Amino acid sequence: MARPIDFAPPFGARDAVGAPTDPRDERIEVGVLIVGAGPGGLACAIRLGQLLEEHPEVRERLGDVPVAVLEKGKQAGSHLLSGAVMNPSPLRELFRGRLKTADFPTYGEVPGEAVYVLTRRSALRIPPPPTMRNHGNLIVSVAELGRFMAEQAEAVGAVVLPETAATKLLVEHGRVVGVRTGDRGRGREGEPLPTFEPGNDVVAPLTVLAEGTQGYLTGAAIDQFGLHGQNPQIWALGVKEVWRVSKPLRKIVHTMGWPLRTSASFGEFGGSFIYPMGDELVTVGFVAGLESTDVEFSVHDVLQEFKTHRLVWKILGGGERVAWGAKTITEGGFYSMPQRFNAPGLLLVGEGAGLVNVPRLKGVHYAIESGRLAAEAAFRALQRGEVASRVGALDSYDDSLRATKGFKELYEVRNMRQAFDKGFFVGGALASAMTVSKGRMPNGRFPAHPNAAAPLKKTGRASRYPAADGKYIFDKLSSVFASGNRTRDDQPSHLKVRTTVRRPVAEAWRWMCPAHVYEVGRDVGDGMVTVEITPSNCVQCGAITAKGGRLTPPEGGSGPEYTVT
């Protein structure tokens, strides 16, 4: 039996934790440090800026840079990808009295919705389940929303620093004191190039980790402070395309069933989304869990297969693909969230903290709400007479987060993702019972297992994938090009994996990766093979971390350049 978990790399989250190394007079000091310019981190920066405008005496005490946001992408939004149909309430609350809904970059309210159960040749329309009803929600591009929110954060005094990767969580005397940023200008073997610039220790009384899915420092913090939830965290992978079409789509579409196999033995769980973005653009995506047992399971290729269904062809046929992207989605649910969302000097917000409602396909508004609440807790902890690194100083954040309507929603669907480990039909029945009873039935906690613990097998799944034609069906390399990937070919590898593994593991990595990063190398005997890696293809989706390896932050500014995803 081959399992990816048995080939974990010689690297752990504790490699991402250490004490400051710069001399004290060379450290960069800021008031509040936020890692990640996604919706959660930027909501935190915006709310802090609003509060500091109202209380200039506190702002004065926080120094020249009261709020700093580190973003590893080329700009805010460069690494953001989601559906996305968003509940607008937290965004409205964040800008209450300052901006109106019409000021937000959206594609309007959901005009209508349809849910289908697919077979290869049919599409049965069903009433939208309560968890999938989207009346009043807004269609957005999260990449565009990120750029907009960064502008709003800067307008209230936050400093947003793009192309800046946070590579180490700085901890002294049991307290988080900031992060270290990554070096720039190193060669493939780590040697300094003529353009070399060392990283810096950036220190602050309070650090907010808002890294999103597969947060590198978030995982390190959870390990360091013993914050693990009752279940391990698990992930799905979403792959999406944006199309320019000739005929407007007047509803959002979700599907379940085909092309996934329904038996629990295959571990294939997920579904699709098709959303209009105005009259000319349509986004189509497929999301599937990363616990599949088939070495040839590939979400990118499942999306291509899905596009051959006549339901999809009627929407996209004759159109042109204009963008592509891939990203993991945190989907462990309530019992996979950290036991606490704070530690001395530290707050965890958004998807990195597990705040995603999988059956509702919603995470953006939870990130925004948690970012706002984190800002308010941070502001309280920065008052005279208080110390943000004191044990318990940030507990009000946990209290306010757990009191929200969103937290109650997450509890009600706490076992819904795990139910589908029993297969499509049994899982569907259990999910219906949970929906009707608001989570009361069946009660208790359903266990979860790491994605990488699934034993692998080969069933010939790849024979179902359509051949690329470059017009409607696309291969992985052309898709990486469509992502705007700008990773330097000669920088050190940011992917930590075993380079000699059992053949099924190497094959699973090859098929799993949407960016064609991994290849099966030569046979070295006893069922073992080498793994060939092309790090410059990587779009930092995070799937390898879920499936037995480790994604670490590359040089700042690397990775995709998402614009309308």
C-alpha positions as CSV (number, residue, x, y, z in Angstrom):
1,M,0.0,0.0,0.0
2,A,1.4,3.4,-1.0
3,R,0.3,6.6,0.8
4,P,1.7,10.1,0.2
5,I,1.8,10.7,4.0
6,D,4.5,8.0,4.3
7,F,6.9,10.2,2.2
8,A,6.7,13.5,4.1
9,P,9.7,15.7,3.4
10,P,12.4,16.4,5.9
11,F,10.8,19.7,6.7
12,G,8.2,20.7,9.3
13,A,6.3,23.7,10.4
14,R,8.8,24.4,13.2
15,D,11.4,25.2,10.5
16,A,9.3,28.3,10.0
17,V,9.7,29.5,13.6
18,G,12.6,31.3,15.2
19,A,13.9,34.2,17.2
20,P,14.8,37.6,15.5
21,T,18.3,37.6,14.0
22,D,18.8,41.2,12.9
23,P,20.4,43.6,15.4
24,R,17.8,45.6,17.3
25,D,18.7,48.8,15.5
26,E,18.3,47.2,12.1
27,R,14.8,45.7,12.7
28,I,11.9,47.3,10.9
29,E,9.3,48.3,13.6
30,V,5.6,48.7,12.8
31,G,2.5,49.1,15.0
32,V,0.4,46.2,13.8
33,L,1.8,43.7,11.3
34,I,-0.6,41.9,8.9
35,V,0.6,39.0,6.8
36,G,-1.5,38.6,3.7
37,A,-3.4,41.1,1.5
38,G,-6.5,39.0,1.0
39,P,-10.0,40.0,2.1
40,G,-9.3,39.1,5.7
41,G,-6.0,40.9,6.1
42,L,-7.2,44.0,4.2
43,A,-10.4,44.1,6.2
44,C,-8.3,44.1,9.3
45,A,-6.1,46.9,8.0
46,I,-9.1,49.0,6.9
47,R,-10.9,48.7,10.3
48,L,-7.7,49.5,12.1
49,G,-7.2,52.5,9.9
50,Q,-10.7,53.7,10.7
51,L,-10.2,53.3,14.4
52,L,-6.8,55.1,14.4
53,E,-8.4,58.0,12.4
54,E,-10.9,58.3,15.3
55,H,-8.2,58.0,18.0
56,P,-5.1,59.9,16.8
57,E,-3.4,59.5,20.2
58,V,-3.2,55.8,19.7
59,R,-2.0,56.2,16.1
60,E,0.8,58.5,17.4
61,R,2.0,55.8,19.8
62,L,2.3,53.2,17.0
63,G,5.1,55.0,15.2
64,D,5.7,56.0,11.6
65,V,4.0,52.9,10.2
66,P,1.0,52.1,12.4
67,V,-0.3,49.4,10.2
68,A,1.7,47.3,7.6
69,V,0.4,44.6,5.3
70,L,2.8,42.2,3.7
71,E,1.8,40.6,0.4
72,K,3.9,38.0,-1.4
73,G,2.3,38.6,-4.8
74,K,3.2,41.2,-7.3
75,Q,0.3,43.3,-6.0
76,A,-2.7,42.9,-3.8
77,G,-5.1,40.4,-5.6
78,S,-2.3,38.7,-7.6
79,H,-2.8,35.4,-5.8
80,L,-6.5,35.6,-5.0
81,L,-8.8,33.2,-6.7
82,S,-12.3,32.1,-5.8
83,G,-15.8,31.5,-7.2
84,A,-17.0,34.0,-6.0
85,V,-20.6,34.6,-5.0
86,M,-20.3,36.6,-1.8
87,N,-22.5,37.5,1.1
88,P,-22.1,41.3,1.1
89,S,-23.1,41.9,4.8
90,P,-19.6,42.0,6.3
91,L,-18.3,44.2,3.6
92,R,-21.2,46.6,4.1
93,E,-20.6,46.6,7.8
94,L,-16.9,47.3,7.3
95,F,-17.6,50.4,5.2
96,R,-20.8,51.5,7.0
97,G,-21.2,55.3,6.7
98,R,-18.3,55.5,4.2
99,L,-19.1,53.5,1.1
100,K,-22.2,52.1,-0.4
101,T,-22.7,48.7,-2.1
102,A,-22.6,50.4,-5.5
103,D,-19.0,51.5,-4.8
104,F,-17.8,47.9,-4.5
105,P,-16.3,46.2,-7.6
106,T,-19.0,43.6,-8.3
107,Y,-20.9,42.1,-11.2
108,G,-24.2,42.7,-9.5
109,E,-26.5,40.6,-7.5
110,V,-27.1,37.0,-8.3
111,P,-29.8,37.2,-11.1
112,G,-31.1,33.7,-10.7
113,E,-29.8,30.2,-9.9
114,A,-30.0,26.6,-11.1
115,V,-28.7,23.4,-9.5
116,Y,-28.3,20.2,-11.6
117,V,-27.4,16.6,-10.9
118,L,-25.5,15.4,-13.9
119,T,-24.9,12.1,-15.7
120,R,-22.8,11.9,-18.7
121,R,-25.7,12.7,-21.1
122,S,-28.3,14.3,-18.9
123,A,-28.8,17.2,-16.5
124,L,-31.6,16.9,-13.9
125,R,-32.5,20.3,-12.5
126,I,-33.4,20.2,-8.8
127,P,-34.5,22.9,-6.3
128,P,-31.5,24.6,-4.8
129,P,-30.8,23.1,-1.4
130,P,-31.0,25.7,1.5
131,T,-27.2,25.7,1.8
132,M,-26.9,26.7,-1.9
133,R,-29.4,29.6,-2.1
134,N,-27.8,32.8,-3.1
135,H,-30.6,35.4,-3.3
136,G,-29.1,38.8,-2.5
137,N,-25.5,37.8,-2.7
138,L,-23.0,39.5,-5.0
139,I,-21.0,38.1,-7.9
140,V,-17.4,39.3,-7.5
141,S,-13.8,38.7,-8.7
142,V,-11.8,38.2,-5.6
143,A,-8.7,39.5,-7.4
144,E,-10.5,42.7,-8.2
145,L,-11.9,42.9,-4.7
146,G,-8.4,42.6,-3.3
147,R,-7.0,45.5,-5.3
148,F,-10.0,47.6,-4.3
149,M,-9.6,46.8,-0.6
150,A,-5.9,47.5,-0.8
151,E,-6.6,51.0,-2.1
152,Q,-9.1,51.5,0.7
153,A,-6.6,50.3,3.3
154,E,-3.9,52.8,2.0
155,A,-6.5,55.6,2.1
156,V,-6.8,55.1,5.8
157,G,-3.1,55.0,6.4
158,A,-2.0,51.4,6.1
159,V,1.2,50.6,4.2
160,V,0.8,47.7,1.8
161,L,4.1,46.1,0.8
162,P,3.8,43.8,-2.2
163,E,6.4,41.3,-3.4
164,T,7.2,40.6,0.2
165,A,7.1,37.0,1.4
166,A,7.0,36.2,5.1
167,T,9.2,33.2,5.6
168,K,9.6,32.9,9.4
169,L,7.4,33.6,12.4
170,L,9.5,35.4,15.0
171,V,8.9,34.2,18.6
172,E,10.7,35.3,21.7
173,H,9.9,34.2,25.3
174,G,6.7,32.4,24.1
175,R,5.4,35.5,22.3
176,V,5.1,36.4,18.6
177,V,7.1,39.5,17.9
178,G,6.8,39.7,14.1
179,V,8.0,37.9,11.0
180,R,11.1,37.6,8.9
181,T,10.8,38.4,5.2
182,G,12.4,36.2,2.5
183,D,15.6,36.9,0.7
184,R,15.5,38.1,-2.9
185,G,18.0,37.4,-5.7
186,R,19.3,34.0,-4.8
187,G,20.2,31.4,-7.4
188,R,19.0,27.9,-7.9
189,E,21.4,26.5,-5.3
190,G,20.8,29.4,-2.9
191,E,23.9,31.3,-3.9
192,P,23.5,35.1,-3.8
193,L,23.2,36.7,-7.3
194,P,24.3,40.3,-8.1
195,T,20.7,41.3,-7.4
196,F,20.7,39.8,-3.9
197,E,18.8,41.5,-1.1
198,P,18.6,39.9,2.3
199,G,15.3,39.6,4.1
200,N,14.5,41.7,7.2
201,D,13.1,41.1,10.7
202,V,9.8,43.1,10.8
203,V,8.7,43.4,14.4
204,A,5.4,44.6,16.0
205,P,3.5,44.5,19.3
206,L,0.9,42.5,17.4
207,T,0.9,40.2,14.3
208,V,-2.1,39.2,12.4
209,L,-1.8,36.1,10.1
210,A,-4.3,36.3,7.2
211,E,-2.5,34.1,4.7
212,G,-5.5,32.3,3.4
213,T,-5.5,28.6,2.4
214,Q,-2.4,26.6,3.3
215,G,-1.0,29.5,5.4
216,Y,2.7,28.7,5.8
217,L,3.2,30.7,9.0
218,T,-0.3,29.9,10.2
219,G,0.5,26.2,10.2
220,A,3.7,26.9,12.1
221,A,1.8,29.0,14.7
222,I,-0.8,26.3,15.2
223,D,2.0,23.8,15.9
224,Q,4.1,26.2,18.0
225,F,1.2,27.1,20.3
226,G,-0.7,23.8,20.3
227,L,-3.8,25.2,18.7
228,H,-4.8,22.1,16.6
229,G,-8.5,21.4,16.3
230,Q,-10.1,18.0,17.1
231,N,-9.9,16.9,13.4
232,P,-6.9,17.4,11.1
233,Q,-7.4,20.1,8.4
234,I,-8.3,18.8,4.9
235,W,-8.4,20.6,1.6
236,A,-10.1,20.6,-1.8
237,L,-8.6,21.9,-5.1
238,G,-10.4,24.3,-7.2
239,V,-9.5,25.0,-10.9
240,K,-11.3,27.7,-12.8
241,E,-11.4,29.4,-16.2
242,V,-12.8,32.7,-17.2
243,W,-14.4,32.8,-20.7
244,R,-15.5,35.6,-23.0
245,V,-18.9,34.5,-24.4
246,S,-21.2,35.8,-27.1
247,K,-24.4,35.2,-25.2
248,P,-24.9,36.5,-21.6
249,L,-25.6,34.0,-18.8
250,R,-28.5,35.1,-16.7
251,K,-28.1,32.8,-13.7
252,I,-25.5,31.1,-11.6
253,V,-25.2,27.3,-12.1
254,H,-24.0,24.6,-9.7
255,T,-23.8,21.0,-10.5
256,M,-23.0,17.7,-8.7
257,G,-22.5,14.2,-9.8
258,W,-20.8,13.5,-13.2
259,P,-17.9,13.5,-14.0
260,L,-17.1,12.4,-10.4
261,R,-17.6,8.8,-9.5
262,T,-20.1,8.2,-6.7
263,S,-18.6,5.3,-4.9
264,A,-16.9,6.1,-1.6
265,S,-14.0,3.8,-2.6
266,F,-12.8,6.5,-5.1
267,G,-12.9,9.4,-2.6
268,E,-14.2,11.8,-5.3
269,F,-16.2,14.5,-3.8
270,G,-17.0,18.0,-5.2
271,G,-18.9,19.8,-7.9
272,S,-18.9,22.7,-10.3
273,F,-19.8,26.4,-10.5
274,I,-20.6,28.6,-13.5
275,Y,-21.1,32.3,-12.8
276,P,-21.8,35.2,-15.0
277,M,-19.5,38.2,-14.8
278,G,-21.5,40.9,-16.6
279,D,-22.7,40.3,-20.1
280,E,-19.4,39.2,-21.7
281,L,-17.6,37.0,-19.2
282,V,-18.4,33.7,-17.5
283,T,-16.4,31.9,-14.9
284,V,-16.5,28.1,-14.8
285,G,-14.8,26.0,-12.2
286,F,-14.6,22.6,-10.6
287,V,-13.8,21.9,-7.0
288,A,-12.9,18.4,-5.7
289,G,-11.4,17.0,-2.5
290,L,-7.8,16.0,-2.4
291,E,-8.4,12.7,-0.7
292,S,-9.0,10.8,-4.0
293,T,-7.5,7.3,-4.0
294,D,-6.9,7.2,-7.7
295,V,-3.4,8.2,-8.8
296,E,-4.8,9.6,-12.1
297,F,-7.3,11.9,-10.5
298,S,-6.7,15.4,-11.8
299,V,-9.0,18.3,-11.0
300,H,-7.7,20.3,-14.0
301,D,-8.6,17.4,-16.3
302,V,-11.9,16.8,-14.6
303,L,-12.8,20.4,-15.4
304,Q,-11.9,19.8,-19.1
305,E,-14.1,16.7,-19.0
306,F,-16.9,18.6,-17.4
307,K,-16.8,21.1,-20.2
308,T,-17.7,18.4,-22.7
309,H,-21.2,18.1,-21.2
310,R,-23.8,19.7,-23.4
311,L,-25.1,21.9,-20.5
312,V,-21.7,23.6,-20.4
313,W,-21.1,23.7,-24.1
314,K,-24.4,25.6,-24.5
315,I,-22.9,28.3,-22.3
316,L,-19.2,28.4,-23.4
317,G,-19.4,27.0,-27.0
318,G,-17.9,29.5,-29.5
319,G,-16.3,31.6,-26.7
320,E,-12.7,32.3,-25.8
321,R,-10.8,31.4,-22.6
322,V,-9.2,34.5,-21.2
323,A,-7.9,33.4,-17.8
324,W,-7.2,30.3,-15.7
325,G,-6.2,29.7,-12.1
326,A,-6.0,27.0,-9.4
327,K,-6.2,27.2,-5.6
328,T,-6.8,24.9,-2.6
329,I,-9.8,25.5,-0.4
330,T,-9.9,24.8,3.3
331,E,-12.7,22.4,3.9
332,G,-12.2,20.5,7.2
333,G,-15.0,22.5,8.8
334,F,-15.8,23.3,12.4
335,Y,-13.8,20.6,14.1
336,S,-10.7,21.3,12.0
337,M,-10.5,24.9,13.1
338,P,-7.9,25.9,15.8
339,Q,-9.0,25.5,19.4
340,R,-8.1,29.2,19.8
341,F,-7.7,31.9,17.3
342,N,-5.1,33.8,19.2
343,A,-1.8,33.4,21.0
344,P,0.4,35.9,22.8
345,G,1.0,38.7,20.2
346,L,-0.9,36.8,17.5
347,L,-4.3,36.7,15.8
348,L,-5.5,34.2,13.1
349,V,-8.1,35.3,10.6
350,G,-9.9,34.1,7.5
351,E,-9.4,30.9,5.6
352,G,-6.1,30.1,7.2
353,A,-8.0,29.7,10.5
354,G,-10.5,27.3,8.7
355,L,-13.3,29.8,8.4
356,V,-15.0,28.3,5.3
357,N,-18.5,27.0,4.9
358,V,-18.1,24.1,2.4
359,P,-21.7,23.3,1.7
360,R,-22.5,27.0,1.2
361,L,-19.3,27.4,-0.9
362,K,-18.6,30.6,1.1
363,G,-15.4,31.9,2.7
364,V,-14.8,35.5,1.6
365,H,-17.4,37.1,3.9
366,Y,-16.1,35.1,6.9
367,A,-12.6,36.4,6.1
368,I,-13.8,40.0,6.0
369,E,-15.8,39.6,9.2
370,S,-13.0,38.0,11.1
371,G,-10.6,40.6,9.9
372,R,-12.8,43.4,11.2
373,L,-13.2,41.7,14.6
374,A,-9.5,41.1,14.7
375,A,-8.8,44.8,14.2
376,E,-11.2,45.7,17.0
377,A,-9.6,43.2,19.3
378,A,-6.1,44.5,18.3
379,F,-7.2,48.1,19.0
380,R,-8.4,47.1,22.5
381,A,-5.1,45.4,23.2
382,L,-3.1,48.4,22.1
383,Q,-4.6,50.8,24.7
384,R,-2.4,52.3,27.4
385,G,-2.0,49.9,30.3
386,E,-2.5,46.8,28.1
387,V,0.1,44.6,26.5
388,A,-0.9,42.7,23.3
389,S,1.5,39.9,24.1
390,R,0.0,39.2,27.5
391,V,-1.6,35.8,27.8
392,G,-5.3,36.4,27.4
393,A,-5.0,40.0,26.1
394,L,-6.6,38.9,22.8
395,D,-9.2,36.5,24.1
396,S,-11.9,39.1,23.2
397,Y,-11.3,38.2,19.6
398,D,-12.2,34.6,20.1
399,D,-15.3,35.7,22.1
400,S,-16.5,38.1,19.4
401,L,-15.8,35.6,16.6
402,R,-17.7,32.8,18.4
403,A,-20.7,35.1,19.0
404,T,-21.2,35.8,15.3
405,K,-24.0,34.4,13.1
406,G,-21.4,33.0,10.8
407,F,-19.8,30.9,13.6
408,K,-23.2,29.4,14.4
409,E,-23.6,28.5,10.7
410,L,-20.2,26.7,10.7
411,Y,-21.4,24.7,13.7
412,E,-24.6,23.7,12.0
413,V,-22.7,22.2,9.0
414,R,-19.9,20.8,11.1
415,N,-20.2,17.2,9.8
416,M,-21.5,17.8,6.3
417,R,-18.2,17.6,4.5
418,Q,-17.2,14.4,6.3
419,A,-20.6,12.8,5.5
420,F,-19.6,12.6,1.9
421,D,-16.7,10.3,2.8
422,K,-19.4,7.7,2.8
423,G,-20.1,8.2,-0.9
424,F,-22.4,10.5,-2.9
425,F,-25.8,8.9,-2.1
426,V,-25.2,8.1,1.6
427,G,-23.5,11.4,2.1
428,G,-26.4,13.2,0.3
429,A,-28.9,11.6,2.7
430,L,-26.9,12.5,5.7
431,A,-26.4,16.0,4.5
432,S,-30.2,16.4,4.0
433,A,-30.8,15.3,7.6
434,M,-28.2,17.8,8.8
435,T,-29.7,20.6,6.8
436,V,-33.3,20.0,7.9
437,S,-32.2,19.6,11.6
438,K,-29.7,22.5,11.5
439,G,-26.9,20.1,12.4
440,R,-28.7,18.4,15.3
441,M,-29.0,15.1,13.4
442,P,-26.8,13.1,13.2
443,N,-25.1,14.5,16.2
444,G,-21.6,14.1,17.5
445,R,-18.3,14.6,15.6
446,F,-17.5,12.8,12.4
447,P,-13.8,12.1,12.2
448,A,-11.6,13.3,9.3
449,H,-8.3,11.9,8.0
450,P,-5.5,13.8,6.3
451,N,-5.8,14.0,2.5
452,A,-2.4,12.4,2.2
453,A,-3.4,9.3,4.3
454,A,-5.6,7.9,1.5
455,P,-4.1,4.7,0.1
456,L,-3.5,4.9,-3.7
457,K,-4.7,2.7,-6.5
458,K,-4.9,2.9,-10.3
459,T,-8.1,2.4,-12.2
460,G,-7.5,3.9,-15.6
461,R,-9.2,7.2,-14.8
462,A,-7.1,9.2,-17.2
463,S,-8.7,7.4,-20.2
464,R,-11.8,9.5,-19.7
465,Y,-10.0,12.9,-20.0
466,P,-10.5,14.6,-23.4
467,A,-7.5,15.5,-25.5
468,A,-6.4,19.1,-25.6
469,D,-7.2,21.1,-28.7
470,G,-6.0,24.5,-27.6
471,K,-9.4,26.1,-28.2
472,Y,-11.9,24.5,-25.9
473,I,-10.0,21.8,-24.1
474,F,-6.6,22.9,-22.6
475,D,-3.5,21.2,-21.3
476,K,-1.8,22.2,-18.1
477,L,1.2,24.1,-19.5
478,S,-0.9,26.4,-21.6
479,S,-3.1,27.0,-18.6
480,V,-0.1,28.1,-16.5
481,F,0.7,30.6,-19.2
482,A,-2.9,31.9,-18.9
483,S,-2.4,32.5,-15.2
484,G,0.3,35.1,-15.9
485,N,2.8,33.1,-13.9
486,R,6.0,35.1,-13.4
487,T,8.3,32.8,-11.3
488,R,12.0,33.2,-12.1
489,D,13.4,30.0,-13.5
490,D,16.7,30.1,-11.6
491,Q,15.4,30.9,-8.1
492,P,15.7,28.2,-5.3
493,S,12.9,25.7,-5.2
494,H,10.2,26.5,-2.8
495,L,8.7,23.0,-3.0
496,K,9.8,20.5,-0.3
497,V,9.2,17.0,-1.4
498,R,10.9,13.6,-1.3
499,T,12.6,13.0,-4.6
500,T,12.5,9.2,-4.3
501,V,9.1,7.7,-3.6
502,R,6.9,4.8,-4.5
503,R,5.7,5.0,-8.0
504,P,2.0,5.5,-7.2
505,V,2.9,8.5,-5.0
506,A,4.9,10.1,-7.9
507,E,2.1,9.4,-10.3
508,A,-0.5,10.9,-7.9
509,W,1.6,14.1,-7.6
510,R,2.0,14.3,-11.4
511,W,-1.7,14.0,-12.0
512,M,-2.8,16.1,-9.0
513,C,-0.8,19.2,-9.8
514,P,-2.7,21.6,-12.1
515,A,0.5,23.3,-13.3
516,H,2.6,20.3,-14.5
517,V,5.2,20.8,-11.8
518,Y,6.0,17.1,-11.1
519,E,7.1,14.3,-13.4
520,V,7.8,10.6,-12.7
521,G,11.5,10.1,-13.1
522,R,13.6,7.0,-13.4
523,D,13.0,3.6,-11.8
524,V,15.4,2.9,-8.9
525,G,14.1,-0.5,-8.0
526,D,11.8,-2.0,-5.3
527,G,8.9,-0.1,-6.7
528,M,10.6,3.3,-6.1
529,V,11.1,6.1,-8.6
530,T,12.6,9.5,-8.7
531,V,10.5,12.7,-8.9
532,E,11.5,15.5,-11.3
533,I,10.3,19.0,-10.3
534,T,9.9,22.2,-12.3
535,P,9.3,24.8,-9.5
536,S,8.9,27.7,-12.0
537,N,5.6,26.3,-13.2
538,C,4.1,26.4,-9.7
539,V,1.0,28.7,-9.3
540,Q,1.2,28.2,-5.5
541,C,-2.2,26.4,-5.2
542,G,-1.0,24.5,-2.2
543,A,-2.2,21.0,-3.3
544,I,1.2,19.5,-2.7
545,T,1.0,20.4,1.0
546,A,-2.3,18.5,1.3
547,K,-0.9,15.5,-0.6
548,G,2.4,14.8,1.2
549,G,4.9,17.6,0.3
550,R,5.2,21.2,1.4
551,L,4.7,24.5,-0.3
552,T,6.9,27.2,1.2
553,P,6.9,30.9,0.2
554,P,9.0,31.6,-3.0
555,E,10.7,34.8,-3.7
556,G,8.3,37.7,-3.3
557,G,6.6,38.7,-6.5
558,S,6.7,35.2,-7.9
559,G,3.7,33.1,-8.9
560,P,0.5,33.9,-10.8
561,E,-0.8,37.3,-11.7
562,Y,-4.5,36.8,-11.4
563,T,-6.6,39.8,-12.5
564,V,-10.3,38.7,-13.0
565,T,-10.3,35.4,-11.1
